[in-house]
Amino acid sequence: MNNKVTFGSKFGTLTVVAGSCIGLGNIWRFPYLAGNNGGSAFIIIYFLCSLTIAIPIMMSEFVIGRSTDKNAFGAFKEISKQKKWSLVGLFGILTSFLIYGFYSVVAGWAISFIQTAFTEGFTGRSPMVIHSNFINYINTGWKPTIAALIFIFITASIVIGGIEKGIERINKILMPMLALIIIGLFIYSISLPGFKAGMDFLLRPDFSKISLNTVLSAIGQSFFSMSLGMGCMVTYGTYIKKETSLPSLALTIGLMDLSVAVLAGFAIFPGVFTFGIEPTSGPTLVFETLPLVFSMMPAGNIFGIFFFLLVFIAAITSSVSMLEPICLFIIQELKTTRVKAVLMVSTIVSILAILCAFSQVEGSPIRLFDNNLFDFLNNITDKFMLPLGALLIIIFVGYFANKEMVRNQITNNGHSFNKTFSLYYIIIRYVIPVILSLFILNLLGIMKW
């Protein structure tokens, strides 16, 4: 244990774990989900879901990792002494791999849009031209593929460096940079005529739009955004120092995740309203709607460069947290080196990314269950694998892990959060399992409300 690998500092721990959570989920998905679900009405629901569901699950994943110092597969195996529970860890690792496959394609789009902003710009382009250019870009197949492979190479280069010299070092640089860019974009958006309308849209709740679907969307978004149910937080838990307070860390990360998502909305929607764009335009908001906004606003090309740089940074800090759990599994279980593990995983995920990119080409035969491979992986991980993985983790910690071990990890051997441990334990044993079970049954169509 004296040679245990840990994060080098509290700031490093915070930036790495926050980097895992703050990614495309905040910038690519959150704005359009808020737009489709009543603005701040969705934000309020999302905050409550994060506080009562996501943060306790994150704490539970930290407990599993820190108590064993093992990868997700090995951690479940050591705590349970049963092979069947180790499959939960393996399921999370598989989820990370599948998400990384299609996620790298989306991140590659950001790389291509940065290049476009530098070389061609968005100024003067009509909605039809912007839409046509994006569709044509997707339909080439090879252009998104090259961008995705570049992204995978960059991610691999970071993870090869290890925890402190690779992942922690880059997050210490990129996370403050991300914060500065998003604050700068927000300040710029204040000058736009649509700033008040954008703020009203996000800050004035429309409770008439709140439905069960709103809650389900918020729960699903919290899993995707906070990297839950996929082995990431179990893996990072192995690197968290024993003296670090897990509840404080999880709560801080949750608040940072929400703050960045809301700031992204603040940066995006004033421009959307200024130029009369529909704020509920769906997932294409970032890659089709915003370039149209940039084409009409003063200094729009500069705004576009910084915005897509923001998207790229957010994607990188999250992608390393998807690659690391898979690599740690291979390093520990196959007894190999970090370099070999990273190269092995990156090669295989590159093949998956290529298939995802070409599956989006019009008329592509790369389909599963009437969906192209990209959409299939997005849907199955978001709507099934993440919540199921989280449910299994919470059941394991609540019913099968030693309660005193869990208490010692949550309270740092009785030094903090003693009074709130009972509440946490009730939530993970009785509240979250019921909510997640109903959530999964609804998604599967077995039980509809």
C-alpha positions as MATLAB code, in Angstrom:
seq = 'MNNKVTFGSKFGTLTVVAGSCIGLGNIWRFPYLAGNNGGSAFIIIYFLCSLTIAIPIMMSEFVIGRSTDKNAFGAFKEISKQKKWSLVGLFGILTSFLIYGFYSVVAGWAISFIQTAFTEGFTGRSPMVIHSNFINYINTGWKPTIAALIFIFITASIVIGGIEKGIERINKILMPMLALIIIGLFIYSISLPGFKAGMDFLLRPDFSKISLNTVLSAIGQSFFSMSLGMGCMVTYGTYIKKETSLPSLALTIGLMDLSVAVLAGFAIFPGVFTFGIEPTSGPTLVFETLPLVFSMMPAGNIFGIFFFLLVFIAAITSSVSMLEPICLFIIQELKTTRVKAVLMVSTIVSILAILCAFSQVEGSPIRLFDNNLFDFLNNITDKFMLPLGALLIIIFVGYFANKEMVRNQITNNGHSFNKTFSLYYIIIRYVIPVILSLFILNLLGIMKW';
ca = [
       0.000    0.000    0.000;
       2.924    2.370    0.449;
       3.311    2.434   -3.335;
      -0.373    3.246   -3.894;
      -0.919    5.619   -6.812;
      -2.989    8.673   -5.807;
      -3.834   12.106   -7.097;
      -1.069   14.523   -6.181;
      -3.203   17.226   -4.546;
      -6.745   18.209   -3.545;
      -6.877   20.626   -6.468;
      -5.726   17.854   -8.801;
      -8.384   15.501   -7.442;
     -11.063   18.149   -7.960;
     -10.013   19.009  -11.517;
      -9.758   15.372  -12.622;
     -13.099   14.247  -11.194;
     -14.780   17.475  -12.328;
     -13.212   17.012  -15.753;
     -14.839   13.595  -15.991;
     -18.248   15.094  -15.220;
     -17.964   18.378  -17.110;
     -18.007   17.362  -20.741;
     -20.253   17.234  -23.782;
     -23.096   16.332  -21.437;
     -23.025   19.899  -20.136;
     -22.485   21.709  -23.422;
     -23.871   19.410  -26.110;
     -26.886   17.891  -24.286;
     -27.873   20.113  -21.361;
     -28.820   23.268  -23.331;
     -31.221   21.493  -25.682;
     -32.707   19.424  -22.835;
     -33.342   22.632  -20.906;
     -34.838   24.168  -24.024;
     -37.185   21.227  -24.525;
     -38.275   21.024  -20.879;
     -39.205   24.521  -19.782;
     -35.884   26.251  -19.125;
     -35.167   26.659  -15.430;
     -38.024   24.287  -14.575;
     -35.733   21.579  -15.917;
     -32.729   23.060  -14.088;
     -34.570   22.825  -10.757;
     -35.563   19.203  -11.414;
     -32.025   18.400  -12.530;
     -30.568   19.888   -9.340;
     -32.937   17.857   -7.149;
     -32.143   14.666   -9.088;
     -28.426   15.338   -8.744;
     -28.704   15.975   -5.007;
     -30.872   12.964   -4.144;
     -29.737   10.418   -6.739;
     -26.538   11.241   -8.657;
     -24.376   12.486   -5.776;
     -25.133    9.502   -3.470;
     -24.365    7.149   -6.385;
     -21.075    8.968   -7.014;
     -20.171    8.626   -3.327;
     -20.975    4.909   -3.499;
     -18.720    4.424   -6.524;
     -15.908    6.248   -4.711;
     -16.392    3.892   -1.743;
     -15.961    0.799   -3.920;
     -12.791    2.112   -5.559;
     -11.048    3.649   -2.547;
     -11.678    0.679   -0.265;
      -9.942   -1.737   -2.657;
      -7.511    0.235   -4.853;
      -8.648   -1.994   -7.720;
     -10.182   -1.516  -11.147;
     -13.980   -1.760  -11.372;
     -13.904   -5.516  -12.072;
     -11.363   -6.294   -9.356;
     -13.015   -4.010   -6.796;
     -16.389   -5.771   -6.930;
     -14.629   -9.134   -6.868;
     -12.610   -8.263   -3.752;
     -15.475   -6.779   -1.740;
     -18.087   -9.410   -2.619;
     -15.863  -12.508   -2.882;
     -18.364  -13.576   -5.557;
     -17.738  -13.755   -9.290;
     -21.254  -12.649  -10.202;
     -20.751   -9.203   -8.650;
     -17.473   -8.709  -10.502;
     -19.590   -8.801  -13.681;
     -21.125   -5.483  -12.569;
     -17.678   -3.921  -12.767;
     -17.123   -5.531  -16.153;
     -20.493   -4.169  -17.311;
     -19.402   -0.651  -16.325;
     -16.118   -1.018  -18.211;
     -18.021   -2.169  -21.315;
     -20.323    0.851  -20.982;
     -17.305    3.186  -20.863;
     -15.921    1.557  -23.998;
     -19.159    1.878  -25.975;
     -19.708    5.500  -24.960;
     -16.103    6.360  -25.803;
     -16.656    4.900  -29.281;
     -19.460    7.272  -30.333;
     -18.359   10.117  -28.027;
     -15.074   10.404  -29.927;
     -17.045   11.013  -33.143;
     -18.933   13.941  -31.582;
     -15.683   15.294  -30.127;
     -14.201   15.017  -33.606;
     -16.946   17.300  -34.874;
     -15.654   19.944  -32.456;
     -12.148   19.611  -33.923;
     -13.541   20.079  -37.442;
     -15.584   23.119  -36.392;
     -12.525   24.730  -34.782;
     -10.730   24.283  -38.100;
     -13.699   25.765  -39.970;
     -13.833   28.766  -37.622;
     -10.122   29.437  -38.225;
     -10.003   28.876  -41.984;
     -13.420   29.736  -43.410;
     -15.447   31.259  -40.607;
     -19.219   31.334  -40.294;
     -19.884   34.943  -41.339;
     -22.573   35.432  -43.967;
     -23.668   31.815  -44.182;
     -27.383   31.143  -44.553;
     -29.234   28.519  -42.484;
     -29.522   26.321  -45.583;
     -25.777   26.507  -46.266;
     -24.838   25.728  -42.651;
     -27.232   22.781  -42.533;
     -26.088   21.516  -45.921;
     -22.403   21.809  -44.977;
     -22.945   19.822  -41.775;
     -24.905   17.065  -43.533;
     -22.319   16.898  -46.324;
     -19.545   16.688  -43.724;
     -21.281   13.773  -41.972;
     -21.988   12.042  -45.299;
     -18.327   11.986  -46.323;
     -17.736    9.416  -43.592;
     -13.963    9.831  -43.816;
     -13.842   13.427  -42.522;
     -15.574   12.640  -39.188;
     -13.430    9.488  -39.011;
     -10.139   11.380  -39.291;
     -11.288   13.920  -36.685;
     -12.365   11.131  -34.304;
      -9.021    9.329  -34.720;
      -7.152   12.558  -33.967;
      -9.230   12.934  -30.819;
      -8.538    9.316  -29.760;
      -4.802    9.874  -30.337;
      -4.799   12.993  -28.138;
      -6.703   11.185  -25.384;
      -4.308    8.218  -25.540;
      -1.296   10.545  -25.317;
      -2.649   11.952  -22.046;
      -3.582    8.629  -20.430;
      -0.204    7.041  -21.318;
       1.372    9.613  -18.971;
      -0.370    8.017  -15.995;
      -2.431    9.585  -13.229;
      -0.308   12.391  -11.800;
       1.898   13.201  -14.789;
      -0.760   12.629  -17.434;
      -4.405   12.886  -16.429;
      -3.990   15.151  -13.386;
      -1.471   17.458  -15.045;
      -3.602   18.066  -18.143;
      -6.783   18.592  -16.101;
      -5.034   21.201  -13.955;
      -4.419   23.136  -17.170;
      -7.599   22.443  -19.117;
     -10.228   22.847  -16.377;
      -9.216   26.433  -15.444;
      -9.002   27.164  -19.178;
     -12.512   25.782  -19.650;
     -13.790   27.965  -16.800;
     -12.177   31.095  -18.253;
     -13.579   30.446  -21.744;
     -17.124   29.802  -20.570;
     -17.068   32.873  -18.281;
     -15.670   34.948  -21.170;
     -18.418   33.734  -23.511;
     -21.024   34.540  -20.849;
     -19.636   38.077  -20.419;
     -19.722   38.553  -24.185;
     -23.324   37.339  -24.346;
     -24.342   40.102  -21.909;
     -23.802   42.615  -24.725;
     -26.275   40.882  -27.049;
     -29.838   42.259  -27.436;
     -31.296   38.847  -26.658;
     -29.554   38.557  -23.294;
     -32.691   39.322  -21.257;
     -34.807   36.893  -23.268;
     -32.158   34.207  -22.847;
     -32.011   34.784  -19.095;
     -35.806   34.711  -18.846;
     -35.860   31.451  -20.753;
     -33.386   29.832  -18.348;
     -34.260   31.550  -15.068;
     -38.038   31.901  -15.264;
     -39.434   28.411  -14.650;
     -42.293   27.169  -16.817;
     -43.754   24.556  -14.476;
     -46.499   23.761  -16.980;
     -43.875   21.862  -18.971;
     -42.859   19.672  -16.055;
     -43.981   16.088  -16.571;
     -42.675   12.648  -15.781;
     -40.618   12.881  -18.970;
     -38.932   15.974  -17.544;
     -37.859   14.002  -14.479;
     -36.735   11.055  -16.610;
     -34.689   13.369  -18.843;
     -33.083   14.956  -15.780;
     -32.166   11.573  -14.299;
     -30.746   10.361  -17.612;
     -28.766   13.573  -18.070;
     -27.280   13.315  -14.564;
     -25.989    9.791  -15.308;
     -24.499   10.825  -18.644;
     -23.013   14.068  -17.358;
     -21.582   12.752  -14.078;
     -20.094    9.597  -15.620;
     -22.097    7.294  -13.336;
     -22.682    3.583  -13.799;
     -19.703    3.151  -16.132;
     -16.744    2.412  -13.859;
     -15.222    5.905  -14.083;
     -15.877    6.963  -10.506;
     -14.974    3.526   -9.133;
     -11.635    3.830  -10.940;
     -11.007    7.400   -9.805;
     -11.962    6.312   -6.297;
      -8.814    4.153   -6.245;
      -6.708    7.299   -6.690;
      -8.457    9.418   -4.024;
      -6.366    9.858   -0.866;
      -7.698    8.371    2.373;
      -8.008   11.776    4.068;
     -10.214   13.254    1.306;
     -13.876   13.625    2.295;
     -15.962   11.699   -0.253;
     -19.268   13.521    0.504;
     -17.605   16.939    0.195;
     -15.895   15.952   -3.046;
     -19.078   14.521   -4.578;
     -21.188   17.539   -3.554;
     -18.587   19.978   -4.916;
     -18.409   18.080   -8.215;
     -22.207   18.026   -8.475;
     -22.436   21.788   -7.959;
     -19.631   22.416  -10.462;
     -21.339   20.178  -13.009;
     -24.609   22.088  -12.681;
     -22.875   25.493  -12.682;
     -21.008   24.807  -15.922;
     -24.163   23.454  -17.578;
     -26.123   26.574  -16.604;
     -23.272   28.887  -17.649;
     -23.213   27.101  -21.002;
     -26.899   27.927  -21.332;
     -26.187   31.538  -20.389;
     -23.519   31.702  -23.096;
     -25.679   30.029  -25.755;
     -29.261   31.257  -25.420;
     -28.734   35.054  -25.577;
     -27.334   34.595  -29.091;
     -30.126   32.180  -29.971;
     -32.789   34.709  -28.944;
     -30.930   37.689  -30.423;
     -31.156   36.231  -33.915;
     -34.572   34.610  -33.608;
     -33.414   30.992  -33.565;
     -35.666   28.297  -32.107;
     -34.199   27.422  -28.659;
     -35.625   23.894  -28.696;
     -33.886   22.803  -31.873;
     -32.624   19.541  -30.398;
     -29.137   17.999  -30.344;
     -28.125   19.953  -33.435;
     -28.252   23.152  -31.330;
     -24.464   23.169  -30.888;
     -23.412   22.068  -34.371;
     -26.037   23.669  -36.599;
     -27.910   26.370  -34.694;
     -24.902   28.033  -33.053;
     -22.846   28.340  -36.259;
     -25.870   30.202  -37.661;
     -25.779   32.497  -34.625;
     -22.023   33.022  -35.126;
     -22.657   33.907  -38.784;
     -24.844   36.854  -37.753;
     -23.194   38.222  -34.623;
     -20.332   40.739  -34.481;
     -16.981   38.963  -34.129;
     -18.886   35.709  -34.577;
     -15.873   33.834  -35.943;
     -13.834   34.627  -32.821;
     -16.789   33.600  -30.644;
     -17.034   30.392  -32.666;
     -13.352   29.541  -32.199;
     -13.564   29.895  -28.440;
     -16.893   28.099  -28.192;
     -15.758   25.002  -30.091;
     -12.460   25.092  -28.212;
     -14.614   24.923  -25.076;
     -16.480   21.907  -26.486;
     -13.175   20.224  -27.362;
     -11.654   20.785  -23.903;
     -14.788   19.474  -22.213;
     -14.674   16.393  -24.437;
     -11.002   15.678  -23.709;
     -11.344   15.916  -19.922;
     -14.244   13.460  -20.070;
     -12.710   11.064  -22.575;
      -9.656   10.403  -20.399;
     -12.044    9.256  -17.660;
     -13.590    6.762  -20.094;
     -10.254    5.396  -21.265;
      -8.672    5.106  -17.800;
     -11.125    2.518  -16.327;
     -10.629    0.233  -19.326;
      -6.845    0.604  -19.181;
      -6.638    0.038  -15.410;
      -8.677   -3.152  -15.885;
      -6.250   -4.417  -18.535;
      -3.166   -3.349  -16.547;
      -4.274   -5.119  -13.363;
      -6.036   -8.170  -14.762;
      -3.713   -8.936  -17.705;
      -0.565   -7.810  -15.837;
       0.628   -5.575  -18.643;
       2.112   -2.076  -18.916;
       0.150    1.160  -19.177;
       1.566    1.890  -22.643;
       0.470   -1.499  -24.010;
      -2.970   -1.191  -22.402;
      -3.575    2.299  -23.846;
      -2.440    1.265  -27.322;
      -4.592   -1.867  -27.220;
      -7.761   -0.062  -26.136;
      -7.202    2.908  -28.454;
      -6.799    0.594  -31.455;
     -10.026   -1.278  -30.721;
     -12.044    1.860  -29.921;
     -10.752    3.438  -33.150;
     -12.423    0.626  -35.095;
     -15.683    1.268  -33.217;
     -15.420    5.027  -33.869;
     -14.864    4.401  -37.599;
     -17.979    2.213  -37.719;
     -19.984    4.876  -35.833;
     -18.852    7.626  -38.190;
     -19.635    5.665  -41.350;
     -22.962    4.458  -39.937;
     -24.157    8.078  -40.123;
     -23.567    8.276  -43.853;
     -26.881    8.363  -45.697;
     -27.879    4.854  -46.793;
     -25.209    3.186  -44.639;
     -25.854   -0.526  -43.943;
     -24.177   -0.266  -40.533;
     -27.389   -0.432  -38.519;
     -28.792   -2.185  -35.460;
     -32.513   -2.386  -34.650;
     -33.501    0.260  -37.239;
     -30.875    2.733  -35.953;
     -27.460    3.598  -37.282;
     -24.693    2.341  -34.982;
     -23.993    5.827  -33.594;
     -27.599    6.389  -32.509;
     -27.954    2.804  -31.272;
     -24.941    3.109  -28.943;
     -26.064    6.544  -27.774;
     -29.545    5.263  -26.949;
     -28.634    1.934  -25.358;
     -25.944    3.413  -23.095;
     -27.953    6.490  -22.103;
     -31.344    4.820  -21.643;
     -30.345    1.377  -20.391;
     -26.710    0.644  -19.530;
     -25.945    3.724  -17.414;
     -29.063    3.538  -15.209;
     -28.807   -0.263  -14.904;
     -25.136   -0.022  -13.952;
     -25.952    2.646  -11.360;
     -28.809    0.535   -9.964;
     -26.572   -2.517   -9.549;
     -23.862   -0.421   -7.888;
     -26.265    1.146   -5.410;
     -27.830   -2.248   -4.553;
     -24.353   -3.693   -4.038;
     -23.208   -0.936   -1.681;
     -26.538   -0.790    0.150;
     -27.123   -4.522    0.637;
     -23.978   -6.559   -0.039;
     -20.994   -4.422    0.972;
     -20.014   -4.381    4.651;
     -21.883   -1.494    6.289;
     -19.002   -0.579    8.601;
     -16.614   -0.442    5.659;
     -19.027    1.882    3.858;
     -19.439    4.000    7.004;
     -15.670    4.307    7.465;
     -15.198    5.422    3.857;
     -18.048    7.965    3.941;
     -17.159    9.389    7.385;
     -13.365    9.065    7.066;
     -13.310    6.662   10.011;
     -15.711    8.777   12.023;
     -14.039   12.172   11.514;
     -16.794   13.808    9.424;
     -20.398   13.422    8.199;
     -21.290   11.031   11.036;
     -24.783   12.461   11.465;
     -25.627   12.354    7.759;
     -24.414    8.792    7.150;
     -27.747    7.306    8.268;
     -29.606    9.511    5.760;
     -27.192    8.500    2.995;
     -27.638    4.822    3.839;
     -31.444    5.068    3.827;
     -31.339    6.808    0.443;
     -29.101    4.198   -1.213;
     -31.034    1.247    0.270;
     -34.643    2.360   -0.189;
     -35.039    5.553   -2.254;
     -32.648    5.280   -5.193;
     -33.287    1.577   -6.002;
     -37.031    2.235   -6.294;
     -36.589    5.345   -8.440;
     -34.042    3.713  -10.749;
     -36.121    0.541  -11.087;
     -39.169    2.551  -12.153;
     -36.963    4.643  -14.440;
     -35.592    1.555  -16.215;
     -39.014   -0.122  -16.483;
     -40.375    3.031  -18.088;
     -37.498    3.256  -20.546;
     -37.991   -0.384  -21.534;
     -41.693    0.237  -22.098;
     -42.669   -2.346  -19.465;
     -44.349    0.263  -17.285;
     -45.586    3.549  -18.732;
     -46.914    6.611  -16.924;
];
